[in-house]
Amino acid sequence: MHPTVVDTDVFPPLWHPVAMTADPSDVVAETARLRIRPWRLEEAPRLLDIHRRVAVVKWLDDGEPKLMKDLAEAQGRIEDYREWSASPPRGFWAIEVRETGRVAGSVLIVDVPNAENDEVQVGWHLHPDSWGQGYAAEAAAAVITYGLDHGLRQILALTHLDNHPSQALARRIGMERLGITEQWYETPSEVFRAAAGTWRPRDS
Ligand SMILES: CC(C)(COP(=O)(O)OP(=O)(O)OC[C@H]1O[C@@H](n2cnc3c(N)ncnc32)[C@H](O)[C@@H]1OP(=O)(O)O)[C@@H](O)C(=O)NCCC(=O)NCCS
């Protein structure tokens, strides 16, 4: 059992009241190499090819890896992503490599499970053919900037304790390590934070 070292007192309400509307065609951010925008239904085969892999899915959520089964499930997931993007600056987006138009994976800002103080988390999962190129870090820094610029007070990243690539990514982009908690998932998470006013993206 790991001690809960993250105190809810450090998580004040996260939202400034801002009026934003979500348009499914919205590009959320563009970086030197990437475009962050909604997943498209015709990209369901690519999403399936990411979520049918244990190497990706084993790090997401609690319990046994839940592998995606077929195209219908991938299409349904893309519809879900649109719904989850209806309350900006929350969202679940595709990371498009501008030079090729190919989707490297997903980056997201969503509520943590059972949030009590409006805590939100950033997440990332890429196809293995797109690892090792700095795309995840570039995309994560871009959506954190977007979220903080649009009213979020802070954004967390929650990683499995042995997910060293994710922890390295959080550190690489300048997120602050807060400690280990069992507050939001059944298994312990290592927690990182980007806070408005103090977070400055580091070069990935
Ligand atoms: C976590 C995950 C996104 C990390 O991907 P990643 O490609 O290692 O992360 P980054 O984008 O930060 O890339 C860093 C790597 O790219 C390399 N790189 C190459 N070109 C680069 C460039 N132009 N700029 C920056 N880094 C570059 C870096 O040297 C580094 O390589 P290293 O790991 O061998 O040192 C990926 O492993 C993944 O999708 N895992 C499965 C899902 C998952 O765990 N999600 C998180 C749940 S909390």
Ligand as a Chemical Component Dictionary entry (heavy atoms), coordinates in Angstrom:
data_LIG
# 
_chem_comp.id                   LIG 
_chem_comp.type                 NON-POLYMER 
_chem_comp.pdbx_formal_charge   0 
_chem_comp.three_letter_code    LIG 
# 
loop_
_chem_comp_atom.comp_id 
_chem_comp_atom.atom_id 
_chem_comp_atom.alt_atom_id 
_chem_comp_atom.type_symbol 
_chem_comp_atom.charge 
_chem_comp_atom.model_Cartn_x 
_chem_comp_atom.model_Cartn_y 
_chem_comp_atom.model_Cartn_z 
_chem_comp_atom.pdbx_ordinal 
LIG C1  C1  C 0 4.222  7.534  -23.150 1  
LIG C2  C2  C 0 4.546  7.739  -24.610 2  
LIG C3  C3  C 0 3.541  8.692  -25.240 3  
LIG C4  C4  C 0 5.960  8.330  -24.689 4  
LIG O1  O1  O 0 6.338  8.463  -26.040 5  
LIG P1  P1  P 0 7.799  8.988  -26.413 6  
LIG O2  O2  O 0 7.871  9.031  -27.878 7  
LIG O3  O3  O 0 8.822  8.206  -25.658 8  
LIG O4  O4  O 0 7.806  10.445 -25.758 9  
LIG P2  P2  P 0 8.348  11.817 -26.310 10 
LIG O5  O5  O 0 7.430  12.418 -27.281 11 
LIG O6  O6  O 0 8.678  12.626 -25.108 12 
LIG O7  O7  O 0 9.669  11.429 -27.105 13 
LIG C5  C5  C 0 10.908 11.303 -26.434 14 
LIG C6  C6  C 0 11.849 10.453 -27.230 15 
LIG O8  O8  O 0 11.920 10.959 -28.575 16 
LIG C7  C7  C 0 13.306 11.235 -28.901 17 
LIG N1  N1  N 0 13.322 12.280 -29.941 18 
LIG C8  C8  C 0 13.653 12.058 -31.238 19 
LIG N2  N2  N 0 13.513 13.174 -31.935 20 
LIG C9  C9  C 0 13.087 14.135 -31.087 21 
LIG C10 C10 C 0 12.775 15.499 -31.249 22 
LIG N3  N3  N 0 12.863 16.115 -32.433 23 
LIG N4  N4  N 0 12.350 16.177 -30.162 24 
LIG C11 C11 C 0 12.259 15.572 -28.970 25 
LIG N5  N5  N 0 12.546 14.260 -28.755 26 
LIG C12 C12 C 0 12.970 13.552 -29.820 27 
LIG C13 C13 C 0 13.922 11.566 -27.579 28 
LIG O9  O9  O 0 15.331 11.417 -27.602 29 
LIG C14 C14 C 0 13.268 10.514 -26.688 30 
LIG O10 O10 O 0 13.844 9.253  -26.958 31 
LIG P3  P3  P 0 14.300 8.255  -25.766 32 
LIG O11 O11 O 0 13.027 7.866  -25.052 33 
LIG O12 O12 O 0 14.937 7.124  -26.492 34 
LIG O13 O13 O 0 15.203 9.050  -24.898 35 
LIG C15 C15 C 0 4.522  6.392  -25.402 36 
LIG O14 O14 O 0 5.452  5.527  -24.822 37 
LIG C16 C16 C 0 3.150  5.729  -25.384 38 
LIG O15 O15 O 0 2.263  6.067  -26.162 39 
LIG N6  N6  N 0 2.985  4.740  -24.482 40 
LIG C17 C17 C 0 1.748  3.959  -24.365 41 
LIG C18 C18 C 0 0.599  4.743  -23.755 42 
LIG C19 C19 C 0 0.925  5.365  -22.426 43 
LIG O16 O16 O 0 1.735  4.894  -21.662 44 
LIG N7  N7  N 0 0.212  6.459  -22.125 45 
LIG C20 C20 C 0 0.370  7.167  -20.888 46 
LIG C21 C21 C 0 -0.590 6.745  -19.834 47 
LIG S1  S1  S 0 -0.268 7.693  -18.355 48 
# 
loop_
_chem_comp_bond.comp_id 
_chem_comp_bond.atom_id_1 
_chem_comp_bond.atom_id_2 
_chem_comp_bond.value_order 
_chem_comp_bond.pdbx_ordinal 
LIG C1  C2  SING 1  
LIG C2  C3  SING 2  
LIG C2  C4  SING 3  
LIG C2  C15 SING 4  
LIG C4  O1  SING 5  
LIG O1  P1  SING 6  
LIG P1  O2  DOUB 7  
LIG P1  O3  SING 8  
LIG P1  O4  SING 9  
LIG O4  P2  SING 10 
LIG P2  O5  DOUB 11 
LIG P2  O6  SING 12 
LIG P2  O7  SING 13 
LIG O7  C5  SING 14 
LIG C5  C6  SING 15 
LIG C6  O8  SING 16 
LIG C6  C14 SING 17 
LIG O8  C7  SING 18 
LIG C7  N1  SING 19 
LIG C7  C13 SING 20 
LIG N1  C8  SING 21 
LIG N1  C12 SING 22 
LIG C8  N2  DOUB 23 
LIG N2  C9  SING 24 
LIG C9  C10 SING 25 
LIG C9  C12 DOUB 26 
LIG C10 N3  SING 27 
LIG C10 N4  DOUB 28 
LIG N4  C11 SING 29 
LIG C11 N5  DOUB 30 
LIG N5  C12 SING 31 
LIG C13 O9  SING 32 
LIG C13 C14 SING 33 
LIG C14 O10 SING 34 
LIG O10 P3  SING 35 
LIG P3  O11 DOUB 36 
LIG P3  O12 SING 37 
LIG P3  O13 SING 38 
LIG C15 O14 SING 39 
LIG C15 C16 SING 40 
LIG C16 O15 DOUB 41 
LIG C16 N6  SING 42 
LIG N6  C17 SING 43 
LIG C17 C18 SING 44 
LIG C18 C19 SING 45 
LIG C19 O16 DOUB 46 
LIG C19 N7  SING 47 
LIG N7  C20 SING 48 
LIG C20 C21 SING 49 
LIG C21 S1  SING 50 
# 
